[in-house]
């Protein structure tokens, strides 16, 4: 059974940093593109970024709103994906979801439960 | 960026009703359109990809159609577990963008 479990969320002050983790099970994460998506209260979902699969050297893409501040990485030994968030702003407050990209098309086929990030002083 | 516009933003319906949600892209996206269901406290659930392909395990009362800029999600006979928020999302290019959502409520 495919499972994605996010962790690492919490309360952080503006300008601070946080690292989110996404632990995958039931499949080999290095075989898939993996994305982060966030959902802020009262807003629609916002795509945060992507790490491609191993054959594509785990190259990354980011939304303009986070580029230069957020970094996506992987640890194959832990079958995990990470989102390093620096220079956090109040507008980064959201539930952050890890999503698996299907190998048969570039859509999300599985999502995690999410982890809540609150940026506030 | 491609803008995705959903309508209506909210909808009240009864069990057994047929409902349709629309999604419009600001430019043509072929069939690179997905729908997913969101319930608070649960993992979002992917329903449809490629505009009309039902994901494994999704009930056949869900269907999708459209191509280019105009798409629809139809639930043929609402069940109690279908009351949720639905989002469309394109994956034609970067950045991936989403609609603002349609909240489906019990009448």
Interface residues (C-beta under 8 A of the other chain):
Chain A: X4 X35 X39 X43 X44 X45 X46 X47 X50 X61 X63 X64 X97 X99 X102 X105 X106 X107 X108 X109 X110 X111 X112 X113 X114
Chain B: X32 X34 X36 X38 X41 X42 X43 X44 X45 X46 X49 X50 X55 X87 X89 X91 X94 X95 X96 X97 X98 X99 X100 X101
